[in-house]
Amino acid sequence: MSRNRNLTDLRNIGKKIAGRLNEVGILSESDLRQVGAVSAHSMIREKHPNEPLPVCYYLYSFEGALTDKHWNDISKQRKEQLRAQVG
């Protein structure tokens, strides 16, 4: 499996989310892997401080993209770990 696919080729990543990732310098799958789901979510939150970011829409989507799972298929335990890391 290629590690440098376009973001929209990853599970859970559509044009809107890919655009948000691009705004913070994450342009490909390898960029997202390097940064990680938690940091990517935090970077977007910092860029848009007055906008609520649904955790499932961003954080879980990034994790699912990196693990090739639909965001809703991520275990409850893993979701709790991710939320704790985001703070």
N, C-alpha and C positions, 0 to 999 in steps of 0.2 A: 504494500500500500504506500502510495506516495505521501510524503509528509509535507508537501508544499502545494497542496490543492488551494484553489480559491476558497475564500470563506463561505460563499454561498453553495459550495459543493458539500459542505459539512452538514450533518444532521442538526436540525434546530436553528440554523442560521439563514435567515432570509435577507432581503435587501436592506431593510431598516436596521437590523442588528449589525449587518456587515458594514453599513454606513457609519454607525456609531463606533464600531471597532476601528474603522479607517481614520476617523477623526482623532483617535488617540495613538495612531501610528501602527496599529495592528492590521497588516495588509494580507496576510496569508495564514494557512494552517500552522506553518512552522513558527510564525510570530506568536500566534495564540498559544502554542505549546510552550514556547520559551517563557512567556509571561504568566500563563496559567489562568484558570477561571477566576480565582479570587482577585488577583491583581487587575485583570481586565475589567472586572465589575467595578472595582475601586477607581480605576482610571476614568471610566465613563461617569461614575458618580461625581468625581471631582470636576470633570469638565462641565457637568450639568447639575450643579448643586441645588438648584431650586426645583428640579424635576424629580418626582417620585419614580424610582426604578423598580418595577415589580421583580422580586427575587427570582420567581420562576421564569420570567421572560428573559432575564439576562444571566444571572449567576448559574442557574440550573441549565440553561441553554448552552452556556459555554462548557460546563462540565460534560454535558451530554455530547456536545460536538467533539470533545477530546476523547470520549470513551465510546463513541458511536452508539449512543443510546438516546431514545426519546427522553426529554427532560423529566417526564412523569415516571419513567422507569428507573430512575436513580433511587437507590434505597433511602428509606427514612433516616437511617443512621448517617449516611453520607451527606444528605441534605442538611442535617443538624450540624455536622462538622463544618460544612461550607459556610452556613450562616454564622457559626461561632467565629470563623476566621475573618469574616467580613465585619463583624462587630455590631 
